[in-house]
Amino acid sequence: MDQLNDDSTPSSPGRKPLLVGLLVDVSGSMSEKIKNEAGESSTRLQTLQNSIDDLIIRARQYCESRDEDPATTFHFFCLGFGFGNVLSRACGRDVPGVRNLLAIDSDKDVVVDAKELLDNWKVYRANIISLTRDMLGATPMVEAFTRAESIFKSVFTPYRYRDQPILLIVSDGFPTDPPDAGPELVRHAAKRLQDSGVIIVSCYVTSNDVVEKRVLYATPRPEWDDAARLMFDCASLLPTHSLFRSHLAEYEWEAKEGARLFAQINQSDYLSEFMQLGHLNAKTHSV
């Protein structure tokens, strides 16, 4: 587990891992339900937890099948935003709105290598579950982006990591900080990350059909609401690397010319598929 400002050498000579971050919306709106293709429903938060589990399983299977050292594949951090609900306040718990989900018994910003994550996933998963009592609060998206930006600035160097770092954000796109300027501040924070070389993959979680299923768009549609437009604006352009497109094609995603890495997620199957883009980029560049 790496503390921030640790500029140590890569995990093994000649092999650099990819740096991947995940911003997870755990605010009150994530208690709403979405369905999967089988017609079964679960809360958005439960769906997200299942998708992270699936991501870990796939990463472990890949490393085992290739006899890869996970520590040289990717390093990972995960921030949850939306802590501090009514019960938290009633019980007198001073809970920050944004928390590092992989920080055990603390709220330090840590980055975990894939070997540590895979070997101890049960411990990290239990820690995340223990934090659920304080989830379902407001949606401090600006604060979450700003904290992710701080981690990338403190940790990423071309000497230690390869390629462009990736940030996945999963949210319904309704920031609460501050109400009069929150969306624009979110856009500015996302733009700063993109300008620094970070690829942003944006998963817009909704219970409604806002866009066509499994389609990536190059421009926003006139009928989109403010939340969908915000999440679209935060997304990076789909990289020209064929491996991204091959993965999307495998699951029958259609990418328009000049498409952005933005997808509506109103079925749990789609979330799992789209979140694999970060893991895909990590594993395909490790060979």
N, C-alpha and C positions, 0 to 999 in steps of 0.2 A: 504494500500500500504506500503510495507516494504522497507526501505532503506538498503543498504548493511551494514554488520557488526551488524545487529540487531539480538541479540541472545535471544529474548524474548521467552516466553513459548509457547507451541503449542496452537492452536485455542481453543481446549477444552480438559479437562482432559481425559487422556486415549485414545485419538484419535489423530494420527499424520497424516498430509497430505503428499502427494507425491510431490516431486519437479520436475517440467518439464520445459525444456527450448526448444526454437525453434530458429534455425538459418535460416533466409530467404534470399535467393539470390535475390536482386532487381537490378542487374546490367543490362547493355544494352542487353545482350543475352536473357534476360527474356521477351523481346518484341516480340520474335518469337512465332509462333502459334503452338498449339497442338489441337487435336480433342478429342471428347468423343465418346462413342460407338454409339451414334445416328448420328455421322458424322458431328456434329456441331463443329466449331473451335472458339478458343479464344486465347489470348496471354497467355504465361506461367504465367505472373504476375496476370492476371485476374483469371486464373484457381486457382492459389494459394490463392488469396483473397477469392474466392468462397469456397475453401476447408476449410479455417479457419472459415468462417461463418458457414459452415456445422458442424464443430467440436464444435463450441459454442452452436449451436442449440441442438446437441445430448447430450452435457453435461448438458444443462438446463433441457432437457426432462428426463434424468436419475435422476437428483437430485429431480425433482418434483414428479416423479413416485415412488421414494423410500422415499420421505420426508426426504432427506439427507440435512445436513448443508453443502453447497458447500465449506465453508471455511475450513472444515476438510477433504475435498476430495483431492484437489491438489492446489499447488501454482505454478505460471507460470511467466516466463519471455520470451521476444521475441526480438531478435536482427535482424535488417535488415542490409545486407552488399551489397554495390554497389551504394552508394550515391555520388553525385558530378559529374554531367554531364557537357557537353559543355555550356549549357545555364546557369547553376549555376555559372560557372567561368566567363562567359561573363557579368553576372549581379553583379559580385563582391561578391557573397555569399561564405563565407568560411565554407564549409560543410564537416563534418567528414565522412570518408568512411563507418563507422559502426555506427548505431544509435539504441538506445533502443526504439522500436516502441510503448511501453506502457508508456513512460515518457511524460507527458503532459507539454508543454511549457518549456521543459528542455531536457537535454540529460543525466540525472542521471541514473545510473543503479538501476532499481527498480524491485521488485518481487511482483506480485499481487496475492492475494488469489482468489480462484474461485468465491467466493460470490461477491467480488468487481468487478471481470471481467464480470460476468454474469449480475449483476445489472446495470453496466455502459458500456456495450459493445458498445452501440451507440456512446458514447463519445470517447472510445478508437478507434473504427472503423473510426470515423470522423478524429481523429488525424492522423491515418495511411494514410488516403486519402489525408490529407493536406500535407503530406511529399512526395507525388508522383512527384511533380514538380522537385525534386532534385534526383529522382531515375534514373536508367538506365546509371550508370557510370561504373567504373572499377569493379574488383572483388577481394576485399581484404579479401580472405578467411582465411589466416593465422591470420590476425588481429581479425576476427570474432571468430575463435576458441579460441584464446588467451583471448579475453574478456569474452567469455562464461566460460572458465576455471576460470577466476578471480571471476566471480559471484558464481560459485559452491563452490569455496574455501572459499569465504566470508560468504556465507549463510548456506550451508549445514552442519548440525551436526546430528548424530544419535539421539540425545536428542530431536531435534525439528522435524526432518523428518523421515519417515519410508522407509525401503527397499532401493533399488538403485535408484538414480535420473536418469532421462531420458533426452537425448538431441536428438531432431529431426533436421536434416539438409536437406534443400531442395535447390539443386543447379545443374548446368550443369557441374560442376567439372573442370572449367578452371580458376584457380587462377591467379591473375596478380601481386602478391606481394611475393617476388621479382621474376622476370621472370626466373632467373637462378636457383633458389632453392625453389620456392614457393611450388610445390607439395610435396617435401620431408619435408618441414617445416609443412605443413598441416598434413602429416602422423604422424610426431612427436607429434604435438599438440593433435591429436585424440588419440594417444597411451597414452599420459599422462592422459587424461581424463578417458580412459578405466582403466588404472592402479589405478586410484583413486576411481573406483567403478561406474563410469557413464556408462549407457547403451546408445550407439549411434545408432539411427535409420537413415539410409542414403537413401534419395530419389533422384535418379539421373534423372533429367529432361532433356528429349531429344525429338527431333521431329522424330527420326529414330527408327527402330526396331534393338536394339543392342542385347537383350536377349529375351528369350521366355516370353510371357505374363504371369504374375502372377506366376512367379517362383523365388524362393530364392536359390542362389547358395552357395556351400561350397568353391569353388575355381574359380578364374577368367577364362574366356574362351579365347582361343588364339586370336580370332578375335576382342576382345574388344579394343577400343581406349584408350588413356592415361587418358581421363576424366572419363570413366567408371571404369577403374582400380583404380583410385584415390578414387572415391566415395565408391567402394567396400572395399578398404583397410581401410577406415575410419569407416566402420560398425562393430558393435559388433556381436558376435555369438548369434544366436537365443536362448533365454533362454529356459531351459528345462520345465519351468512352462507351464502346459497344456493350460492355458487360452490364452496365446499368440497363440498357435497352433490352438485352437478352433476358435479364431477370424479369422485367416487366412483361415481355412477350410470353414468357413461360406461363404467367398467370393471366394472360390475355388482357393486359392493360394496353390501352391505345394512347400514344403520345402525339399530340399535335405538333406541327412545326414550331420551334421556339418555345416548347412547353416548359413549365416550371414544375418543380418537385412539390406540388400541392395536390392533395387528394381529399375528397370527401370520404369520411369514414362513418357510415351509418349501419354497417354490418361488421361483426367481429372478425369475420374471415379476411376482410379487406385490411384491417389494421395490422394483423399478423403479416400479411403479404407485403405491405408497404414498409413496415418497420424493418424488414429484412434487408432493405437497400443499404443501410449502414453496415450491417454484418457482411453482406455480399461484397461490398467494396473492400472490407478488411481482409477477407479470406482470399479473394481473387488476386489481390496484389501481393499476397505473401508468398506466392510460388515463383 
